[in-house]
Amino acid sequence: MYERGRPDYPDALLRELAAHWDLGPGCIAVDLAAGTGKLARQLQTAGTRCIAVEPSASMRAECRRVSAAVAVVGGSAERIPLAPGIADLLTVAQAFHWFEPSPALHEMARVLRGDGVLVLVWNERDLSVDWMGALDEIMREAGDPPHAPTDALRASFDGDPHFSPFTLWRGRHEVEMQPEQVEDMVASRSYVRVLAEADRADVLARVRALVAPLGRRLVVPYVTSAYCARALPGGCAGAEEVPWSG
């Protein structure tokens, strides 16, 4: 459900990272809270050696199944089971809002080499498209989204002493989906998964009724935001690897 319903990330973002943020052959990348490996696979395709770090055992199993070329390990943002300075690039896609910002940023800086790159990424639905606005209304009535708009989240990471000021890259991302994938995208949301069975079924029925008239091939519009910064050399030089027991 998660793998089928969640979007990937725009090729333009990968080109931006390659042009300005060290992505490329020989780069060691860590994708933190990797889920099923959506971004990790794209990083691997760009020539990196990618390590996916994910706390959920079921997500790790799915990541290994669909992302065979990616190394997968158990770990959380606050307890990354990797050696200091191992990564040239560390990415977090659709997940930073779940972290405890200060300890997570300290751990990210520890894992990055001095001047290594941190990239925080979010795909957000483009609500200027009429049917996406209607879908957003259904989802908001289902429950509270887990995070504020990404612009509001910036205060939780920009200004952290381990990193230079963050630079924002933003671009459009259109993802082709079938109606069932849109339903899976909604069903995979944390606040939908916890609904009572009857309430969840009602939400998904409303989604089905909305997208059914739109045809079998939908173009789902997103706006992707990526906040990029470099680790400040020496910020975590004395830190040690934190064992993971999950």
N, C-alpha and C positions, 0 to 999 in steps of 0.2 A: 504493500500500500504506500509506504513512505517513498520507496525507490521509484515507483511508477508515477506518483502524484506530484513530487517536488521537482521544481525546475533545476536545470544546470545553470551555468554562469556564462556571460557573454564572451565570445572570442576576443572582442575589443578589450576586455579587462586583461586577458592573458597577454595581449600585445602590449598593453600599458606596463604590465609587470616586467615583461621582457625588455622593454625599451628603457625603463627608468628604475626598476626595483629588483634587479639581479636575477630574475627568473631565466633559466636557460640550462643547457647541458652542463653537467658537473655540479649543479646546485643541489644541496640537500634541503628538501622542504619538509616541514612538519605541518600536517593539517589537523588542527585541534578540534575536538568535538566533531569528528569527521562524519558521523552518521553512517550512511551506506556508501560513502566515498564519492559522492557527486563531484566535488571540487578536486579531491585527491586524484581521481582518474585524469582530469584535465591537466593537472600539474605534471603528472607522470608522462602524459603525452607530449608535454613541452620539453621533455628531456631531463627532468629532474629525477633524483632518487627520492621518492615520497614515502613518508611514514605517517600513517593515519593513527591518531590517538582518540579513543572513544570509550566512555565509561560504561555504556550499555552492552551487555554480553550478546543480546539478540541483534543489536545493530552491528557489532563486530562480526558476528557470524554472517550476516547478509553482506557486509562490506567485503569479507574474504571471498564470498561466493561470486560477487559481481565485479570485483576489483582485484583479480588474481595477481596482478603485477605490483600491487601496493602492499608494503609491509604494514601489518595491523597490530597494535598493542593496546592493552587496557590502561586507562589513565584518565584523570580529570584535569581541568584547567589549573586547579590549585595544587595538584600532585601529578606532575608530568614525569613519567618514569624513564627519562632520557638524560644522558650525560650533559654537563655544562658545555655550552658553546658548540653543540653538535650541528645546529641548523643555520643555514644561510638565510632561509625564508620561513616564516611561520604564518599560517593563515587560520582565520576563524570565520566560518561562513554560517550565518543564520543562528549564532549561538552565544555571542558575547553577553547578551542581555540575561543569560542564565547564570553568569559567573559572579563570584565575589570579586569586584574589580581590582582592588589593591593587591591581594595575594596572587591573583591570576596573572596580573601584569608583571609582578616580580618573578614568577615562575617562567613566563614567556621570555623575559629578558635573560634569565639564567640559561635557558636552553639555546638562545640565539648567540651567535658569535658577536663580539664587539663590532658594532655598526651593521649587524644583521637587520633584516627587514620584517616588520610586523604588518599584516594586512587584515583588517576587519571588514567583512563583506556582508551586505544585506540585499536580497531581492525584495522589492516592495511592489505590490500590485498597482498598476496605473489606473487610478479611479476616475480619470477623465474620460475613459471609455465607458459608455452607458451600462453595458451588461456587467462590467467589472464593478461598477458602483453598486449595482443591485446585488451582486454576489457578496460584496463587502458588508452590505446591510444585513444579509442573512447570517454571515459569520459573526458580526458584532452582536446580533441578537442571541446567538448561541452561547456567548460568554465573553469575558474580558480577554483581549489579546495579551500575550505575555510581556510585551514591552511597549514603551513609548515610541513615537516616530524616531528614526535614527538620528535626525538632527538634534533631538533632545538628549539622546544618549551620549553625545560627544563629550559632555562635561564629565562623564564617568571614566574616560580614558585619556582625553587630551589634557596635557599638563602633568601627566605622570612623570616622576623624576627619572625613570629608567629609559625614557624615549624622547626623541626630538618631537617638535610639534607635528601633528598629523596633517597630511595633505589629502584633500578630498578629490576622488575621481568619481564621476557619475555618468552613466550612459543608459540608453534604452536597450531592452532585451525582450525579444518576441519569441515565445516558445509555442511550438505547434503541439496541441494536445487533442485527444479524443474526449468526448464527454465523460467517459468513465474515469479518465485521469484527473479531470477537474473534481469529480466526486471524491476520488482518492486523496487529492490535495486537501480538501476540506476535512475529510475523515481523519487525516493524519495529524491535525492540529491538536495540541495537548488539551485545550479547553473543550474540544468536541469529543475526544476520546473518553473524558471522564463523565460525560452526560449519562443519565439513565438511558437504557436501551431504547425506550419508546421516544424519548426526546431526541436522541441521536438519529433515529430513523426518520423523524419528522424533518430535521434539518437537512438530511441527505435527500429526502423526497423533494424539498423545496429547491435544492440545488439542481436536481434532475429535471424538474419542471422548467427551470430557468434556462438551462443549456440545451435541452432537447431540440427546441426550434432553430437553434443556431447551426445545425448540420453536424456532420461527422468529423470535420477537421476545423478545430478552433485555433485561432491565434491569440494566445494569452499574453497580454502586454505587461511587462514589468519595467521598473526603473531600478537599476543596480547602483548601489553606493558602496564605494570602497575607501576606507580610511587607511592611509599608509604612513609609516614612520620608521625611523632607524633607531636601533638600540644605541644607547650612549655607552661608549667603551668603558669597561671597568665597573659598570653599575652593579654587577652580581659576580664579580671575579672570584670571590671566596665561597660562593654557594656550592652545595653538594647536591647530587642527585637524590630525589625524594622517592623512596620505594613505593610501589603501587600494590595494594593488597585487595583490589576489587576483583 
